[in-house]
Structures are given as C-alpha cells and as structure tokens.
Amino acid sequence: SIPIVAEVFSYGAKKYDAYNFNKGANATTYIDAAHRHMNKYLMNENVDDESGLPHLAHAISCLMMLLDNDIINVTIDDRNKFYK
C-alpha cells in the first residue's frame, strides 16, 4: 500500500510541481480533497479516472500532506472556529 501512495505523490509532483504541497495551503483544501476521494470509494468507484490510482491512496496522500503542513507549521488554518 505504501508504494501506491508514493505513486500518488509522484503523480501530484508531475501535475503540480514537486513539493508544492508544503508551501502552505488551506487546511480545508486537503480535507475536501480527501473527502471527495473517500466519497468516490463509498460510491463503489475504486480508481480515480484521471490518475488511474486508487481513491483511497489519494485520500491518504491528502491527509499526509495536511499532516506535513501542520508539522512544518505552514498550514493556513481555515477550519470552522465555531467548533473550538
């Protein structure tokens, strides 16, 4: 499973530039993308049409990128403040 997640990162590096994800982005950007991929999986779609890679690997990658941004302190925190 780890090699498949690595393939998603390689795909993203070609599409968006290498390591562009750690330049900082809204937290909800990654959460929304992870939700989209998980929802596709829940709708019985296993593979992303564009990349040809599993939706679950994409969802895991989204969460890993968000975690990395949190660790290096570049996440733009746009979470709902009502829940704090």
C-alpha positions as CSV (number, residue, x, y, z in Angstrom):
1,S,0.0,0.0,0.0
2,I,2.9,2.4,0.7
3,P,4.2,2.1,-2.9
4,I,0.8,3.0,-4.2
5,V,0.6,6.1,-2.0
6,A,4.1,7.0,-3.3
7,E,2.7,6.7,-6.8
8,V,0.1,9.3,-5.9
9,F,2.8,11.6,-4.7
10,S,4.7,11.1,-7.9
11,Y,1.6,11.8,-9.9
12,G,1.0,15.0,-7.9
13,A,4.6,16.1,-8.3
14,K,4.3,15.9,-12.1
15,K,0.9,17.6,-12.1
16,Y,1.6,20.4,-9.6
17,D,5.4,20.5,-9.2
18,A,7.5,18.6,-6.7
19,Y,6.9,19.5,-3.0
20,N,4.4,22.3,-3.9
21,F,2.1,21.0,-1.2
22,N,4.4,22.2,1.6
23,K,4.4,25.8,0.5
24,G,1.2,26.2,2.6
25,A,-2.4,25.8,1.8
26,N,-5.8,26.0,3.5
27,A,-6.4,23.0,5.7
28,T,-9.8,22.6,4.1
29,T,-8.3,22.2,0.7
30,Y,-6.8,18.8,1.8
31,I,-9.8,17.8,3.9
32,D,-12.1,18.5,1.0
33,A,-10.0,16.5,-1.4
34,A,-9.7,13.6,1.0
35,H,-13.5,13.6,1.4
36,R,-14.0,13.7,-2.4
37,H,-11.8,10.6,-2.8
38,M,-13.4,8.8,0.1
39,N,-16.9,9.6,-1.2
40,K,-16.0,8.2,-4.6
41,Y,-14.8,5.0,-2.9
42,L,-18.0,4.8,-0.9
43,M,-19.9,5.1,-4.2
44,N,-18.1,1.9,-5.3
45,E,-15.6,3.7,-7.5
46,N,-12.2,2.3,-6.6
47,V,-9.9,4.1,-9.1
48,D,-9.5,7.8,-9.9
49,D,-10.3,8.4,-13.6
50,E,-7.6,11.0,-14.1
51,S,-4.6,9.3,-12.4
52,G,-5.6,5.7,-12.6
53,L,-4.7,5.2,-9.0
54,P,-6.9,4.2,-6.1
55,H,-9.1,6.8,-4.5
56,L,-8.1,5.5,-1.0
57,A,-4.4,6.2,-1.9
58,H,-5.4,9.7,-2.9
59,A,-7.3,10.3,0.3
60,I,-4.3,9.0,2.4
61,S,-2.0,11.3,0.4
62,C,-4.2,14.3,1.1
63,L,-4.1,13.6,4.9
64,M,-0.4,13.1,4.8
65,M,0.2,16.4,3.1
66,L,-2.0,18.2,5.6
67,L,-0.1,16.5,8.5
68,D,3.2,17.5,6.9
69,N,2.0,21.1,6.6
70,D,0.9,21.1,10.3
71,I,4.3,19.7,11.3
72,I,6.3,22.3,9.4
73,N,3.8,25.0,10.5
74,V,2.7,26.2,7.1
75,T,-1.0,25.2,7.2
76,I,-3.4,28.0,6.7
77,D,-5.9,27.3,9.4
78,D,-9.3,27.9,7.8
79,R,-11.2,25.4,10.0
80,N,-14.5,26.4,11.4
81,K,-13.8,28.4,14.6
82,F,-17.3,27.7,15.9
83,Y,-16.2,24.3,16.9
84,K,-13.3,25.5,19.1
